[in-house]
């Protein structure tokens, strides 16, 4: 079985934070974008993007896009788009409405609280009292990565790539987030049940007890993912001179700008469909799937904006 090796450069733009935050302006989104570089293109692609970095890098210090003039920023974008077109690199994005993630979290929290209140009033009083819920709030950053990485795997699956080695290159991010990215990436392709450990107070023995909740899903053979990621490395680049990451940064920021400048009629529409990015300069590179199916069930489904379709 042939091993497919790829570099996946990605970066985020727009909203950050957690699901308890509401949008700061109508239709605010967070977006993660990525560029896939196959191993066979590396010898040409890496120097191609690095030459763009060197072209705009100041003589002293690091390259910061915000320090460039508007004309230089536009030229940088065009150079990056030109390299992507020239090398025919598939690009990806994943976007979520801030208010959609917040609404979903609020609804889930309300349901959980109602269930707890019902359990407290039930008879008989349970022997074991569970502790308070200290679950971490859903992170916009991590939800975006999950969607983007899922799209990458779907793309590889669509092209019948059975065995894959992936190097994810991204801008500097906190170590705990990197670990969460890795955990999700591994869990996505695993058939093993998800185990969650819970603790409680045994009112009879007056001791802390521990138990596990097991969550498993049985997937029909025709729906199982055949792509296997044999190697996964997530490298957070600690400087601003990486050509791949700079290209992903440019792409993510351009997509965020595209979503911020949508017309009123498009403001709350689905974000993860080809029509959502039809006006982007490299829309053809972004519309990488052969078949987009019936749509995105997470970002455009569970996390859809509350005013979508109103």
N, C-alpha and C positions, 0 to 999 in steps of 0.2 A: 504494500500500500504506500503510495507516494506521500511524502510529508510536504505540506504546503507551509512555507514560512512567510510571515507578513509582519510589517511594522504598522501599527495603528496609532497615528498621532492625533491627539484630541485636546480640546480646550472648551471652557464654558464661558458664557457671557449672560448678562442680564441678572435676574433675581437670584439671590442666594438665601441662606437661612433655613428656617424650619417651617413645618406645616401650621404652626400657631400664628404665623404672620399673614396679614391680609395685603392685598395689592395696594401699591402706593399711587397707581394711576390706572384708569380703566384698561383692562386687557393685558396687564403686565405679565411677562413670561420669563422663564429661565430657559436657556438653550445650551445644549452640549453638541459640538460638531466634531467630526473626525474625518481623516483622510487615510485611505488604505494604500500602503506601498508594498507590492509583492516583492519577494526576494529578488526575482529576476530583473526588477527595475532599480534596485538599490544602487548599483554602480553608476547609474546615470542620474537618478533622482536626488540622491544626497548632495552631490556637488551642485546640482541645478538650484536647489533651494538654498544651499549655503552661499552661493554666489549672490543671491538676492539679499541675504542678511548682510554680507560684506558691502554690498552696494549702498545700503542705507545706514550702516553702522557708523557712529561718529568716531573721529580719530582718537578721542579719549572717552573712556566710560563705555557703558552698555547701550544697546539699542532699545529705546522706549518709543513706541508708536506715538504716544501722546506728545512727545517732544518734537515730532516732525510737523512741518507746515501742512495745511490742508492739501496743498498740491502734491507734496511728497507722500502723504498718506494715500491719496487716490492712485498715485503712480505705483506705490507698493502693492496695493490691492490688485491692480491690473497685472503687475509682474507675477504675483502669486497665482492669479486666475490663469494667466498664460501658461505657467509651468504645469498646472493641473491639467489643462486642456492638452498641452503638448504631450504629456506622459500618459494621458488617458487614465487618470487615477480615479477610481470610484470614491465618492464622498458621501457622508452620512450626517444626519442631524436628528436630534430628539428635543422636543420642546414641551413644556408644561405651563399651563396658566397658574399663576400664584393663587388666585381665588378658587380655582378648581381643586388644588391640593388642600387648601385650607378647609373648604366645604366638606370634602371627603373625610378629612381628619375629624372635624367637628361632629359630623354625623356618626362616625364610628365611636367616638368618645361618648356621645350621648347614649348610644345603644348599650355600650359596655357599662356605663353608670346605672342605667335603668335595670340591667340584668343583675348588677350587684345589689341594688336596692330591693329587688324582688327576692333575691336569695336571703337577704338579711331578715325579711319579714316572714320567710317560709318557716314551717314547723316540720320536724323538730329543729332546734338550733344545731347547726353543724358542729361536730366535735372539733374539726380543724378550721381555724380562722386564717384565711389567706391574707398575706401582707398587702400593703397598698401597691398600686401599679406604678412601677418606676421605669416603665418602658421609655426608651428614648424617642423623642418626637421624630416623625419622618423628616428626613433631610432632603431639600430640593436638589442639592448637589448629587447625593447618592441615588435619588430616584431618576435623575437625568442620565447618570452614568448607566444605570440598569437598563434604561430604554435604549440608549445608544449601543451598548454592548450586545443587547438582544438583537438589534437590527444587524449588527456585524455578523453574528452567528447565523441569522436567517439568510443573509446574503451568501455566506459560505455554504450553507446547507442547500440553497437554491442552485448553486453551481456544483453540487455533488462533491465538495471537498470533505473527505472523510477524516483526515488526520491533519491537524493544524498546530503550528507553533506560533504564538502571538506575543509580540513585544508591544505593550501599550506605552507610548511616550506622551507625557502630559506636563503641564506647567507645575511648578512647585505646589504641593498640597500637603496638608497635615498627615502625619503617619497613621493616626486612627482611621482617617478616611480612606487611605490607601488600603489598609487591612480590610475595611468593609467592602471596598471595591473587589478585592481578591476573593473574599468570602462569597459575595454574590455571584461572581463569575464562575466559581467552582460549583455553587449550588444550582445554577441554571441548568447545567448539563448532568446533574446527578440524579439517579433514581432512588437514592437512599431517603428514608423518611426524615423529616426535620424534627429534631428533639429540642424541647424547651424545658429547662429546669425551673421549678417553682418551689417556693418555701412557704411554710405556714406555721401557726402556733397551735400545738396540741393542748386543748384546754384540760384534758384529763391528766396527762403525764407532765404537763407544764414544761414542755421542751419544744425546740424548733425542729420541725420535720421537713423533709424534702421529697419531692416527687417529680415525675417527668410527664410532659404532654407530648405525644407523638402525632405528627401530622404527615400523612402519606397520600399520594395521588397515584392512581392506576391509569396509565395512558395507553390507549389502544395502539397496537403495533404500527398502524398506518400513520399515526400522529407523532411517533417517537422521533427525536432528533438523532440523526446518525453521525453528525459531525462530532469528533472527539478532539478536544484541545489537549494535546499531550504536554505542551509546555506553555506556561503563562508567566510573563514578567511585566510588572507595572513599574516603570521607571519615571519618577518625578524629576524632571530636569531642573537643576538648580541655577541655571543662568538663562539669560535672554537671547543667547546666540545660537540656539538650535533651529535650523531651518525648517524642519518638519513642524515643530511646535509653534513657531511663528506663523506658519501657513495655517495651522489649525486655529490659532488666535485670530487671525484676520478673517477666516471663514466664520467663526462663531460670532464675532462682533458684527459682521455684515448681516448675518441672519437675525441677530437681535434687533438691529436697526430696521430690517425689513418688517419684522413683526410689530415694532413700535410705531411704524408709519402706515399701518394698515388703515384702510378706509373704514368708516363707521359700519358699513354693511358686512365687513370681514372681521370685525374686531374680536368676536368671541367664537369664531369658526374653528373647526379642527386644525391642528397645527402640524400633524405628522402625515400629511398627504401631499402628493406632487403638486396639486393645485395651490397649496399654501405657500410654496416657494417658486411658483411659476415665473415670477418677475425677477428672480435672482439672476445675476450675470452668468453663473455656471449652473443653472437649473438642470441642464442635461446631465452633468456630472453627479448632481445630488439625487436625481431620480434614478437611483442605481438598480432597483429591483426590476426583475422581469415581470413579476406579478405582485401587485400591491394588495391583493385580496380584498377583504371586506372592511379593512380599516384597523386602526390601533385601538385595542381594547383597554389599555391602561391610560396613557396620557390624554387621549381623545375620548375615552370611555369613562372609566371611574373618576378621572381627574378633569373632566370637561368643565368649562366655565359655567357657573350657575345660570348665567344669562344666555347661554348657547341656545339657539332656536327660539328665543322669546321674540 
